[in-house]
Amino acid sequence: EMIREGEDRYMLWKKRTQSLSYLFKEETDKIFADFDGYLRPTAGFFLWLDVGSGEKTALKLWQSCGVRVLPGRYLSKDFDGESPGDRYIRVAMVAEPEETNNGLIKIREFLRQK
């Protein structure tokens, strides 16, 4: 009985994450369609955006919009004295769909003004 319940929960989780992943990809395509630094995520729930300076942009997004993202530098290893993540922010699309979409829209509006 416990195994069956675990399998049912796993299948529900899998179905939910697959549908959310598809939804987020579709929404990010719409929101960032005109943004040069946008590459559609191929898998998962993370969106990487080339913003020129990940640390500065992450700080300004938090201060002006209340949106938290992670500078790409924090997730990359230096190579020949440079971090390949310096130009990027990583957006974790893990909140509920409405909250995630609102955050993505705030990010895009902020980047338009930049």
For each residue, the residues with C-beta under 8 A, 3 or more apart:
1: 4 5
2: 5 6
3: 6 7
4: 1 7 8
5: 1 2 8 9
6: 2 3 9 10
7: 3 4 10 11
8: 4 5 11 12
9: 5 6 12 13
10: 6 7 13 14
11: 7 8 14 15
12: 8 9 15 16
13: 9 10 16 17
14: 10 11 17 18
15: 11 12 18 19
16: 12 13 19 20
17: 13 14 20 21
18: 14 15 21 22
19: 15 16 22 23
20: 16 17 23 24 45 97
21: 17 18 24 25 43 44 45
22: 18 19 25 26
23: 19 20 26 27 97
24: 20 21 27 28 41 45 47 93 97 100
25: 21 22 28 29 40 41
26: 22 23 29 30
27: 23 24 30 31 97 100 101 104
28: 24 25 31 32 38 40 41 47 93 104
29: 25 26 32 33 40
30: 26 27 33
31: 27 28 101 104 105 108
32: 28 29 35 38 49 104 108
33: 29 30 38
34:
35: 32 38 49 108 111
36: 50
37: 49 50 51 111
38: 28 32 33 35 49
39: 48
40: 25 28 29
41: 24 25 28 44 45 46 47 48
42:
43: 21
44: 21 41
45: 20 21 24 41 92 93 94
46: 41 90 91 92 93
47: 24 28 41 90 91 93 104
48: 39 41 72 88 89 90 91
49: 32 35 37 38 88 89 91 107 111
50: 36 37 87 88
51: 37 54 57 87 88 89 111 114
52: 56 57 87
53: 56 57 86 87
54: 51 57 58 71 72 73 85 86 87 88 89
55: 58 59 71 73 86
56: 52 53 59 60
57: 51 52 53 54 60 61 69 71 89 111 114
58: 54 55 61 62 68 69 70 71 89
59: 55 56 62 63
60: 56 57 63 64 110
61: 57 58 64 65 67 68 69 89 106 107 110
62: 58 59 65 66 67 68 69
63: 59 60
64: 60 61 110
65: 61 62 106 107 109 110
66: 62 106
67: 61 62 103 106 107 110
68: 58 61 62
69: 57 58 61 62 89 90 91 92 107
70: 58 74 75 89 90 92
71: 54 55 57 58 74 85 88 89 90
72: 48 54 75 76 83 84 85 86 87 88 89 90
73: 54 55 76 83 85 86
74: 70 71 85
75: 70 72 85 90
76: 72 73 83 84 85
77: 83
78: 81 82 83
79: 82 83 84
80:
81: 78
82: 78 79 86
83: 72 73 76 77 78 79 86
84: 72 76 79
85: 54 71 72 73 74 75 76 88
86: 53 54 55 72 73 82 83
87: 50 51 52 53 54 72
88: 48 49 50 51 54 71 72 85
89: 48 49 51 54 57 58 61 69 70 71 72
90: 46 47 48 69 70 71 72 75
91: 46 47 48 49 69 103 104 107
92: 45 46 69 70
93: 24 28 45 46 47 100 104
94: 45 100
95: 99 100 103
96: 99 100
97: 20 23 24 27 100 101
98: 101 102
99: 95 96 102 103
100: 24 27 93 94 95 96 97 103 104
101: 27 31 97 98 104 105
102: 98 99 105 106
103: 67 91 95 99 100 106 107
104: 27 28 31 32 47 91 93 100 101 107 108
105: 31 101 102 108 109
106: 61 65 66 67 102 103 109 110
107: 49 61 65 67 69 91 103 104 110 111
108: 31 32 35 104 105 111 112
109: 65 105 106 112 113
110: 60 61 64 65 67 106 107 113 114
111: 35 37 49 51 57 107 108 114
112: 108 109
113: 109 110
114: 51 57 110 111
